[in-house]
Amino acid sequence: MIRLFATDMDGTFLRDDKTYDRARFAAVHAKMQAQGIQWVVASGNQYYQLRSFFEDYPDTLYVAENGAYIGTATETLSVHAFSQAAVDAIIANLLALPQVAFLACGAQAAYAVPSTDAVFVADARRYYHHLDIVADYSQMNDRILKFGLSCPADETDALLAYFQATLGDWAVATSSGRGDIDLIQPGQHKAAGLAEVGRLLDVPLSAMGAFGDGGNDLEMIRSVGLGVAMANAQPDVLAAADAVTTSNEAQGVLAFLETHLAGN
């Protein structure tokens, strides 16, 4: 029996305009509570941005920054950060790539420098509600959890291969396939974050369900008892899933949950 459902956000729970059917979710959430099912958001996005979507649901748990940050509506439960040596090596590598714009994503905020592409920074503020401009990356006084990159869409695959070859043990590159790449800590992905939540709640991965559409969802789709891909998911996610629901635009997460909860 599924005792916890986790969802990715962009391309999964949210429609393309970054909204969701709030009245429909309210009914689904009430049924989950009545059946003792925990609601979890598992995303590569920043905790502060994710929290803004569920202010009316204080029981929500957040596995943010691809599993590096775990928290409740009011409390940080755990933070997993890169070593300073890894941060320095990754930044040096990224600064040598003029086609890549990036943020260093910390526990308190995301960070850019004055030379970072202004259009990228403006767009990033939709996803990073805490975003600071620092004079130099050495001025960051924070624990760095992830690097968020933007690149030309047609260079995504080549850059993924490049990072795999050059970053070694420092970081793992993952992508949604749309010109966005995340550099995450080795072994610190959404499945690891869900396993940590499971230890806190005494819920094994086998008793969890998860929804996703992109490359950074693969580990959790494969690891949980019920992995559900969106109709708009990447082919490898569709292949790994136990079930497929309708698209994010059609609110496929809510449709699947309505059917599942009715069956219970």
Backbone hydrogen bonds, N-H to C=O, Kabsch-Sander energy under -0.5 kcal/mol:
donor,donor_aa,acceptor,acceptor_aa,energy
3,R,207,A,-3.4
4,L,207,A,-1.0
5,F,38,Q,-2.6
6,A,209,G,-2.6
7,T,40,V,-1.8
8,D,211,F,-1.8
12,T,9,M,-2.0
13,F,8,D,-0.9
14,L,9,M,-2.4
15,R,19,T,-3.1
18,K,15,R,-2.2
22,R,20,Y,-1.3
25,F,21,D,-2.4
26,A,22,R,-2.2
27,A,23,A,-1.5
28,V,24,R,-2.0
29,H,25,F,-3.5
30,A,26,A,-2.0
31,K,27,A,-1.7
32,M,28,V,-2.4
33,Q,29,H,-2.6
34,A,30,A,-2.2
35,Q,31,K,-1.7
36,G,33,Q,-1.4
37,I,32,M,-3.0
38,Q,3,R,-2.4
38,Q,36,G,-0.5
40,V,5,F,-2.4
41,V,61,L,-2.7
42,A,7,T,-2.6
42,A,40,V,-0.5
43,S,41,V,-0.5
43,S,63,V,-2.2
46,Q,127,Y,-0.9
50,L,46,Q,-2.4
51,R,47,Y,-2.8
52,S,48,Y,-0.9
53,F,49,Q,-0.5
53,F,50,L,-1.4
54,F,51,R,-1.2
55,E,52,S,-0.5
57,Y,54,F,-2.0
60,T,57,Y,-2.1
61,L,39,W,-1.9
62,Y,71,G,-2.9
63,V,41,V,-3.6
64,A,62,Y,-0.7
64,A,69,Y,-2.8
65,E,45,N,-2.5
66,N,43,S,-2.1
67,G,43,S,-0.5
67,G,64,A,-0.9
68,A,64,A,-0.6
68,A,65,E,-1.3
69,Y,64,A,-1.9
70,I,78,S,-2.4
71,G,62,Y,-2.1
72,T,75,E,-2.9
73,A,58,P,-0.7
77,L,70,I,-2.8
77,L,75,E,-0.5
78,S,70,I,-1.9
80,H,68,A,-2.6
82,F,144,I,-3.1
87,V,83,S,-2.3
88,D,84,Q,-2.6
89,A,85,A,-2.1
90,I,86,A,-2.7
91,I,87,V,-2.5
92,A,88,D,-2.1
93,N,89,A,-1.8
94,L,90,I,-2.6
95,L,91,I,-2.6
96,A,92,A,-0.6
96,A,93,N,-0.9
97,L,94,L,-2.1
100,V,97,L,-1.9
101,A,150,S,-2.2
103,L,148,G,-2.2
104,A,111,Y,-2.1
105,C,103,L,-0.6
105,C,146,K,-3.1
106,G,104,A,-0.7
106,G,109,A,-2.8
107,A,143,R,-1.5
110,A,130,H,-2.3
111,Y,104,A,-2.4
112,A,132,D,-2.0
116,T,113,V,-2.2
121,V,117,D,-2.2
122,A,118,A,-2.5
123,D,119,V,-2.3
124,A,120,F,-2.6
125,R,121,V,-1.5
126,R,123,D,-1.6
127,Y,124,A,-1.6
128,Y,124,A,-2.2
129,H,127,Y,-0.6
131,L,129,H,-0.6
132,D,110,A,-3.0
134,V,112,A,-2.8
134,V,132,D,-0.6
139,Q,136,D,-2.4
140,M,137,Y,-1.4
142,D,140,M,-0.6
144,I,142,D,-0.6
145,L,105,C,-3.3
146,K,105,C,-1.4
147,F,183,L,-1.9
148,G,103,L,-2.0
149,L,147,F,-0.6
149,L,181,I,-3.3
150,S,101,A,-2.7
151,C,179,G,-2.6
155,E,152,P,-2.3
156,T,153,A,-1.3
159,L,155,E,-2.5
160,L,156,T,-2.3
161,A,157,D,-2.0
162,Y,158,A,-2.2
163,F,159,L,-2.9
164,Q,160,L,-2.0
165,A,161,A,-1.8
166,T,162,Y,-2.2
167,L,163,F,-2.6
170,W,167,L,-2.7
172,V,184,I,-2.7
174,T,182,D,-2.5
176,S,180,D,-0.8
177,G,180,D,-0.7
181,I,149,L,-1.7
182,D,174,T,-3.1
183,L,147,F,-2.5
184,I,172,V,-2.9
184,I,182,D,-0.7
185,Q,145,L,-0.5
188,Q,185,Q,-2.6
189,H,187,G,-0.9
193,G,189,H,-2.1
194,L,190,K,-2.7
195,A,191,A,-2.4
196,E,192,A,-2.0
197,V,193,G,-2.3
198,G,194,L,-2.8
199,R,195,A,-1.8
200,L,196,E,-1.7
201,L,197,V,-2.1
202,D,198,G,-1.3
203,V,198,G,-2.4
207,A,204,P,-1.9
208,M,205,L,-1.9
209,G,4,L,-2.8
210,A,226,L,-2.3
211,F,6,A,-1.9
212,G,228,V,-1.8
215,G,175,S,-1.1
217,D,214,G,-2.1
218,L,215,G,-1.1
221,I,217,D,-2.5
222,R,218,L,-2.4
223,S,219,E,-1.6
224,V,220,M,-2.0
225,G,205,L,-1.9
225,G,208,M,-0.8
226,L,208,M,-1.7
228,V,210,A,-3.3
228,V,226,L,-0.5
229,A,243,A,-2.6
230,M,212,G,-1.7
231,A,245,T,-0.5
231,A,246,T,-0.5
233,A,230,M,-2.0
234,Q,213,D,-2.7
237,V,234,Q,-0.7
238,L,234,Q,-2.3
239,A,235,P,-2.3
240,A,236,D,-1.3
241,A,237,V,-1.3
242,D,227,G,-2.5
243,A,227,G,-1.7
245,T,229,A,-2.6
251,Q,248,N,-1.6
252,G,247,S,-2.2
255,A,251,Q,-2.1
256,F,252,G,-2.5
257,L,253,V,-2.5
258,E,254,L,-2.6
259,T,255,A,-1.8
260,H,256,F,-2.7
261,L,257,L,-3.1
262,A,258,E,-1.8
263,G,259,T,-1.8
264,N,260,H,-1.2
